[in-house]
Amino acid sequence: MYFEVGDKIKMKKAHPCKSFEWTVLRVGIDFRLQCSGCGRQVMIPRTLVEKNCRGVMHSGETQFHRPEQKKPDNRE
């Protein structure tokens, strides 16, 4: 799956503050995510993020969509 710093993701399970939305702060083997509800930051392995992600909103978009399996082509 393809994620960038600044993307917002919607996870399968809610954080204890009842928020499902997270902001991606770091991408790699581990992800650093910030909860959109309370601001808490956590490090999560990539495999768990890919498994539990239910939607992605890339910067500049207004609604969530299903995550893509590969990097999108920017050809027009």
C-alpha positions in Angstrom: 0.0 0.0 0.0 1.1 3.5 -0.6 1.2 6.2 2.1 2.9 9.6 2.4 3.7 11.9 5.3 0.7 14.1 5.9 -2.0 11.6 4.7 -4.9 10.9 7.0 -5.9 7.3 7.5 -9.0 5.7 9.0 -8.3 2.6 11.1 -10.5 -0.5 11.8 -10.6 0.0 15.5 -11.1 3.3 17.4 -8.4 4.8 19.7 -9.6 5.0 23.4 -10.5 8.7 22.7 -13.1 7.3 20.2 -11.4 8.6 17.1 -10.8 6.4 14.0 -8.7 9.0 12.2 -4.9 9.3 12.3 -2.3 11.5 10.6 0.9 9.9 9.1 4.0 11.6 10.5 6.6 9.0 9.5 6.7 6.3 6.8 9.0 3.3 6.7 9.2 -0.1 8.4 7.4 1.5 11.3 4.8 4.3 11.0 4.5 7.2 13.4 0.8 8.2 13.6 -0.9 11.0 15.4 -4.4 10.6 16.7 -6.7 13.2 15.2 -8.9 13.2 18.3 -6.4 13.6 21.2 -3.0 14.3 19.5 -1.3 11.2 21.0 1.6 9.9 18.8 2.3 6.2 18.5 4.7 4.0 16.5 3.1 1.0 14.7 4.7 -1.6 12.4 3.8 -1.2 8.7 2.2 -4.7 8.6 -0.4 -3.6 11.3 -1.2 -0.3 9.6 -1.7 -2.1 6.2 -3.9 -4.7 7.8 -6.1 -2.4 9.8 -6.4 0.6 7.4 -9.9 1.1 6.1 -9.4 4.3 4.2 -6.9 6.9 3.1 -7.2 10.6 2.5 -4.2 12.0 0.7 -3.3 15.7 1.1 -5.6 17.9 -1.0 -8.5 15.4 -1.0 -11.7 15.9 0.9 -13.0 12.3 1.5 -11.6 8.9 2.4 -11.1 6.1 -0.2 -9.9 2.6 -0.2 -6.0 2.3 0.0 -4.2 1.6 -3.2 -1.9 -1.4 -3.5 0.9 0.4 -5.4 2.1 3.9 -6.0 -0.3 5.8 -8.4 1.0 6.8 -11.8 1.2 10.6 -12.3 0.9 10.3 -16.1 -1.7 12.3 -17.9 
